[in-house]
C-alpha cells in the first residue's frame, strides 16, 4: 500500500536566513509518520519513518510517497547499485527504488550505514550478543564483521580511506574513532561525557561531528588533530553542503544552521514549535534536505549561491642560491557600501603534504586586504606549495582576487601573476602553449583536481603535433600535483624549444585546472599560464539544468527511473555527465554537469529501476544543438527487458517540454 | 568570445592589451612573443593579427595573416618588430579568426632581455567582454621599490572620454586624470602615481579605477624597480554606484599649472557637460569664475557618485574632463588644469 501526497509547500524566508539568501521549504508527510534518517540518490530523497513499516520518498519537487517495508528502518544510504540500503532491527535490507526488499540478517540492531571507500556497505551493529561491531556487506549481501568496542551510532567514510565514527562513552570518555578497513581502531580526542552524534566530511577534508548534549561542534583531521567550535545549542545531524559549508540540525531549538569552515554559525529558526529537525543530507539536486520528526515534515534548504575561485599555484618555499619563493594575495571589495566575506582554503601539493586549512576574512567597502607571503602568514604552512580556493557568497560578491607568485633575491623580485579561476572554468581538457625546454628554460606543469577522483593524462607534443611523451597520474579528489620539468616527467628528451604544446586530459571527465610555469633558468623569472584563451569550451557548451523526455518507450509512468549518462567527444575523455530522475514518462530535473561542445557526441547511458531491471550501461550517440540534446537509443537488450529504439530528447531548462 | 565581421563572416576577436618592441636603457630590449595553436584535429585556420600602436608611438602596419595547420603550434618571436614590422613601438594587438574555427589558442609574453636572462609577464588574450565602461585594477604600487604603468585601449567605434582615478587601499582618493581616446586608439600612462598627482602609498597597494563613456580595455603593469620584472593585471568590472547626486548649487576653485586662464579677467564662464553611459548628457554645470575660482555654479541633472566624465568649456575653450565625484566634492581634471568643486 503506498501513500501518495502532493505536499503543500511552505516557504519560509527566515529573518536569519534572509540576510544570506537561504530559502527553506517544508513538505508535510500526510500519513503523519515521523521521519528520522535521510539520504539522497537513485533519483529521489529517501527517509526512514519512526516505528512505521514504510520507507519514505520525496522527489526534488516535493512529492511524497511511502513504500511498504517488512519492518521499520533506522538508517539508510543509497548504494553504488542505486538501491537503498537500510539498517533495522536484525537486518540490513536492500530496497530497490520500486520497493522490492531483500533482507540480510545481521544478528543485532543496525544503526548508521554508509558506502565505504571500497564501494561496499559499512554499518554499525549492536549485536544481540552484546558486542558492537562494524559490518561490511557486499552488494550481493555477503557480511563480514569487525568488532569495535565503544562505537557510537553513526559513521562516515573519510577522505583517507578509513571509517570514522563518533564513539560512545568508553572508559569514561567520549572519543572519535578511526577504523581502517582492516579493523585497526585509533581513538582521538577526549570529549568528556558528551554524547556524540552525527558525523560528516567537510570541504576542508576534516571529519566533523556533533554532540547531542554538548554545546560544541568538533572536527578532526585525518592525522588526528582535534578542534572544537562552541555553539549555543546541541546539534544532531550534520552534512557537508555544496556551498562548502557544514549544515546542522538542532532538534531542541527547532533550528537548522550553516557553519562555515571559519566557525561562523548562521541559524534558521523553523516556524513550527516542536518540529525537531534531526537527519540532514546534501542531495544530488544541490540542496540540503532534512527530517522534522516532530512536525512531521521534510525540509529543504536552497543554500545561497557561492562561487569559488581557485588560485592554482601559491608557495612559500626556499629555493636554491638563497632564492625564496612566496605568494602575495590581494582581496579587493568593489562595493562602496557593503562589507563582504571570503573563505580561503589552502591545499598543499602532493609533494609538500599538509592538512587543508581554511581562514575566513571580512573585507570592508573599497578596502584592499593584502596578504604577503600568504601561505606562511595566513595559513601557517611555510615550506609548502599548493592551490588556494577562495569561496565567495556568489556571483554577486564584490570581492576581487589577485595574486602573484615570485622569487626574491638581492636583485629584486621575479615572478608572475597567477589568475584566480572561477569554478565554472574547470574543465576536463586543457591545452597549454609555449612549453619550453633545453638549457635556457624549464617548464613545470600543475594539475588541481576537483571533487572527483580522476586519472589525468599529460601529453606533450612538438609544434607539428608529434607526440614527445605522455604520463598518466591518478589524482584523489581535491588533490594537487606539480610535475617539475615536464619533458623529463613525460619521458621526453628536453630539447631547446619554446613552442611545444602540453595537453592535460582527465580520464573520467572530471573538471580540473591545469597550469604551466615556464622559467628562465638564467634570471629565475617565471611565466604562468592556465590554458590559452580560445581553447576553453566554445558556444554550445552546456552545463546546467536540463529536462527531457523519452520518446518511443513503454514506460511505467508512476515509477522512478533514474538515468545516468556520460558523454565523450572528439575521441577524448568523458566531458559531460547527466544525472536525472525520471517521472511522468520523462526525465525531469536532470542536471548536466561538465561541458560539451555543440555537435556530435557519444557515450554511455544507464537507466535503472522501473521495468529495466538491470543497470548495464549502453553505448549511445547523439548531438547537441543549442538548447537541444538528442540521444539515439538503439541499445538492444539492457538486461531482462529491452529498451526499444528511440530518441531521448533533452531541453535545457529543467522541465519536461 | 567577441564577435566582429571578418570578410563578411562573424569572427572571434581576442585582444592582447600590451605588446612591445622597444629598446630600453643599458642594453635591455623589450619584446613580445606570441604563441598560436590550432586545436582542430581536421581543419586549418587563418588567424589575422591587427596591431594598434600607442598614441605616443604611432604606426599603421597592415594586418597580417598566418595560417595554422590542424594541431599545429606557432611561435612568433618579437611579433611587433618582426612580423608586424613595427620596431620601436608598443600597443595592443588584436587576434581574430573565423568563429567556429579551431579553437585557436593564444598566449603571449612581454619581456626584457638582458645579460642576466629574460624577465617579464604573461599578457592574456582578452575577449570582448573585457572592454568595459567601469573597470578596476588592483595592486598598483609606487615609490622607490615599484612603479605602475596603466594602459587603456578603445576597441570600439565611438570616442571615449575616460577618467583614471587612484585610490588608497582604504578607499581614499589619491588622484585622478581625465583623458580622451579616439576609436582604435591606445595610450599608456607611465608611473600612474606621478601622472595622477598622487603620493605613493608606501608599501601599501592602491586601486586604479578606469571609467569611460565608451567600453575600453585597460591593464596595469606593476614593475619592480630593482629587477625590472613586471606583473600585468587585467581589469574586472567596477561597481556601478547607483546613488544619484542631486542637482544644486556648487562652487569651487581652479588650479591650472598651465595657466590657460588669465586670472585677471574679472569674469570667466565655464560650462561642463557630463555624460552617462551611452553618451547622453546627464548633467550640466554652469559657473562663473574670477580670480581663478568659480562661484555661482549651478548643477542641473543628476550624476552618480564615483568617476564622471564629460567635456568642459571655459571661455570658448573645450576639452575632455573627468574626475571622481563624491557626495559633496567633485575633482575635475582637464587639459586646462584641475577643478575642485564643492557643493
Interface residues (C-beta under 8 A of the other chain):
Chain A: X330 X332 X334 X335 X336 X365 X366 X367 X368 X370 X398 X400 X402 X404 X406 X411 X412 X413 X414 X415 X416 X417 X419 X431 X433 X434 X440 X461 X462 X463 X464 X465 X498 X499 X500 X501 X520 X521 X522 X523 X524 X525 X527 X528 X529 X531 X532 X533 X534 X535 X536 X538 X539 X570
Chain B: X1 X12 X14 X33 X35 X36 X37 X39 X41 X70 X71 X72 X73 X74 X75 X100 X102 X103 X104 X105 X106 X107 X109 X111 X114 X116 X117 X118 X119 X120 X121 X122 X124 X125 X126 X127 X136 X138 X139 X167 X169 X170 X171 X204 X205 X206 X207 X224 X225 X226 X227 X228 X229 X231 X232 X233 X236 X237 X238 X239 X241 X305 X306
